[in-house]
Amino acid sequence: MENLAERFQAAVQQFWTGRTEALQRQIDSGKVDAGTRGAVTAGGHMSAIEALVVDLLEEAGLDRLDVKTRVSLELPGYFRPEKRWDLLVISRDRLITAIEFKSQVGSIGNNFNNRSEEAIGNATDIWTAFREGRLGRFRPFLGYFFLLEDSSSIHTPVPLRGKHFTPDSIFMNTSYSQRYAILCQRLVMERLYDATCLTFATKSIPTKVSHPTVDASFEQFVAQLQGYVSGFVRSQLG
């Protein structure tokens, strides 16, 4: 993992560059979505981060041909016929890993619950499908990567509105950045995902990248992923 921090910084910077270029292409074509949606709907803005993970998987010993990032990304579900993931590793008809790459820029209050439900639902669906024998005999590595725009709004405490029952005290006086950190921690604690990465990044040049905890850092995420993949590679060589 030589120069991992620098490589990750460059990939995150490309995330912002990709969003800007995607929006400009829509402007030039005369087809612009409302607000910042145009930067998202043009697609491909996470590609540099995905490409870095692919490189790191190859460095762990995987054949690059076993890594899928553009096509053939559907896996069977249990509550739905199938789900399209962002990155899959399938070797010798065995599912090695499935990873989701998600981001959120602005609209923090509107999207936190949606992102939480999506992450929980996708994991529940795939593990139930695995239990039912839809994904082979070997338990895959499930990863969740989330990039959140770092601004003052994500660090401001948000009041809880529920009045009928008492929420978990851990959420009292928390900001959205803290709530995302709790979400990622509990996704792993409940074994919904094997590893999560929560990255905060400023929309600037250069972007400032940070992680709320060591457990949710990109370095730790990659270490766990490469450790799992290396174990698989060794088992095939033995």
C-alpha positions in Angstrom: 0.0 0.0 0.0 2.8 2.3 -0.9 1.9 6.1 -1.0 -1.7 5.1 -0.2 -2.6 8.5 1.4 -1.4 10.4 -1.7 -3.1 8.0 -4.1 -6.4 8.3 -2.2 -6.1 12.1 -2.1 -5.7 12.2 -5.8 -8.7 9.9 -6.4 -10.9 12.0 -4.1 -9.8 15.2 -5.9 -10.8 13.5 -9.2 -14.3 12.9 -7.6 -14.8 16.7 -7.4 -13.2 17.3 -10.8 -15.5 14.6 -12.3 -18.6 16.2 -10.9 -17.6 19.6 -12.3 -16.8 18.2 -15.7 -20.1 16.2 -15.8 -22.1 19.3 -15.0 -20.3 21.3 -17.6 -21.0 18.7 -20.3 -24.7 19.0 -19.5 -24.5 22.7 -19.7 -22.8 22.5 -23.0 -25.4 20.1 -24.3 -28.2 22.3 -23.1 -29.7 19.6 -20.9 -29.1 20.7 -17.2 -30.8 19.0 -14.2 -32.1 21.1 -11.4 -29.7 22.2 -8.6 -26.6 20.0 -8.3 -28.3 16.9 -9.7 -26.7 17.4 -13.0 -23.3 16.6 -11.5 -24.6 13.3 -10.3 -26.8 12.1 -13.1 -24.0 12.5 -15.7 -22.3 9.6 -13.8 -18.8 8.3 -13.4 -17.7 10.7 -10.6 -16.7 7.8 -8.3 -14.6 6.1 -11.0 -11.2 7.3 -9.8 -11.9 5.9 -6.3 -13.2 2.6 -7.8 -10.1 2.4 -10.0 -7.8 2.9 -7.0 -9.5 0.0 -5.2 -9.1 -2.2 -8.3 -5.4 -1.4 -8.3 -5.2 -2.3 -4.6 -7.0 -5.6 -5.2 -4.5 -6.4 -8.0 -1.6 -5.6 -5.7 -3.1 -8.1 -3.2 -2.7 -10.8 -5.9 -6.0 -10.9 -7.7 -6.3 -11.2 -11.4 -7.7 -8.0 -12.8 -10.0 -9.9 -15.1 -11.8 -11.2 -12.0 -12.7 -7.6 -10.9 -15.9 -6.1 -12.4 -16.7 -2.4 -12.3 -18.8 -1.6 -15.4 -20.7 -4.6 -16.5 -22.0 -7.9 -15.1 -22.5 -6.3 -11.7 -25.9 -7.8 -10.8 -26.2 -10.3 -7.9 -29.4 -12.2 -6.9 -31.4 -10.8 -4.0 -34.0 -12.3 -1.7 -36.5 -9.5 -1.4 -36.0 -8.5 -5.1 -34.8 -10.4 -8.2 -31.3 -8.8 -8.3 -29.2 -5.8 -7.2 -26.5 -4.0 -9.2 -23.4 -3.5 -7.1 -20.6 -1.0 -7.9 -17.7 -3.5 -7.7 -17.6 -7.3 -7.7 -14.8 -9.8 -7.5 -15.8 -13.2 -8.9 -13.1 -15.8 -9.3 -13.6 -19.5 -10.3 -17.4 -19.0 -9.9 -16.9 -17.8 -6.4 -18.1 -14.4 -5.1 -15.1 -12.9 -3.3 -16.3 -9.4 -2.6 -19.1 -6.9 -3.3 -18.6 -3.2 -2.6 -20.9 -0.2 -2.7 -19.5 3.3 -3.4 -21.8 6.1 -2.3 -21.5 9.9 -1.9 -23.5 12.8 -0.6 -22.9 16.4 -1.6 -25.3 19.0 0.0 -28.9 18.3 1.0 -27.6 16.6 4.1 -30.9 16.6 6.0 -32.9 15.2 3.1 -30.7 12.3 2.4 -29.3 10.8 5.6 -32.3 8.5 6.3 -32.4 7.5 2.6 -28.7 6.5 2.6 -29.1 4.7 5.9 -32.1 2.7 4.7 -30.3 1.9 1.4 -27.2 0.6 3.1 -29.1 -1.5 5.6 -31.5 -2.8 3.0 -28.9 -3.8 0.5 -26.9 -5.7 3.1 -30.0 -7.5 4.5 -31.0 -8.5 1.0 -27.7 -10.0 0.0 -27.1 -11.9 3.2 -30.6 -13.4 3.1 -29.9 -14.4 -0.5 -26.6 -16.0 0.7 -28.5 -17.9 3.4 -30.8 -19.2 0.8 -28.0 -20.5 -1.3 -28.1 -18.0 -4.1 -24.5 -16.9 -3.9 -22.5 -20.1 -3.4 -21.1 -21.8 -0.3 -18.4 -19.2 0.7 -19.2 -16.1 2.6 -18.1 -13.0 0.6 -16.5 -9.8 1.9 -19.0 -7.0 1.9 -17.7 -3.4 1.8 -19.4 0.0 2.0 -17.6 3.2 1.0 -19.2 6.6 1.7 -17.8 10.0 0.8 -19.5 13.0 2.4 -18.9 16.6 1.5 -17.1 18.3 4.5 -18.8 21.6 5.4 -19.9 23.3 8.5 -23.5 21.9 8.1 -22.4 18.3 8.7 -20.8 19.2 12.0 -23.8 21.2 13.5 -25.9 19.3 16.1 -29.3 18.4 14.9 -32.3 18.1 17.2 -34.4 14.9 17.4 -38.0 15.4 16.6 -39.6 12.2 18.0 -42.0 12.8 20.9 -43.6 9.4 21.5 -40.6 7.2 22.6 -37.1 7.9 23.8 -34.4 7.5 21.1 -31.1 5.8 21.7 -29.0 8.2 23.8 -26.1 7.9 21.5 -27.9 10.1 19.0 -28.6 12.9 21.4 -27.1 16.3 20.3 -25.3 14.7 17.3 -24.4 16.2 14.0 -24.9 14.4 10.7 -21.2 13.6 10.5 -21.5 11.9 13.9 -24.7 10.1 12.8 -22.9 8.7 9.7 -20.0 7.6 11.9 -22.5 5.7 14.2 -24.2 4.2 11.1 -20.9 2.9 9.7 -19.8 1.6 13.1 -23.0 -0.3 13.7 -23.1 -1.7 10.1 -19.9 -3.5 11.0 -20.9 -4.4 14.6 -24.1 -6.0 13.3 -22.1 -7.8 10.6 -24.1 -6.2 7.8 -20.8 -5.2 6.2 -17.3 -6.6 6.9 -15.7 -3.1 6.5 -16.9 0.5 6.0 -15.1 3.6 5.0 -16.5 7.0 5.9 -14.6 9.9 4.2 -15.1 13.6 4.7 -13.8 15.7 1.8 -13.9 19.5 1.3 -15.0 20.8 -2.1 -11.8 22.6 -2.7 -8.4 22.4 -4.5 -6.7 20.7 -2.9 -9.5 18.8 -1.2 -9.0 18.2 2.5 -9.6 14.5 3.3 -10.4 13.2 6.8 -12.0 10.3 8.6 -14.0 10.4 11.8 -12.4 7.3 13.3 -9.5 5.0 12.5 -11.9 2.1 12.1 -13.7 4.0 9.3 -10.5 5.2 7.5 -9.6 4.3 4.0 -6.4 2.7 5.2 -8.2 0.3 7.5 -10.8 -0.4 4.9 -8.2 -1.4 2.4 -6.2 -3.4 4.9 -9.2 -5.5 5.7 -10.1 -5.9 2.1 -6.6 -6.9 1.0 -6.3 -9.2 4.0 -9.4 -11.1 2.9 -8.4 -11.2 -0.7 -4.8 -12.3 0.1 -6.2 -15.2 2.1 -8.3 -16.3 -0.9 -5.3 -16.0 -3.3 -3.1 -18.1 -0.9 -5.8 -20.8 -0.7 -5.9 -21.1 -4.4 -2.1 -21.4 -4.6 -2.0 -24.1 -1.9 
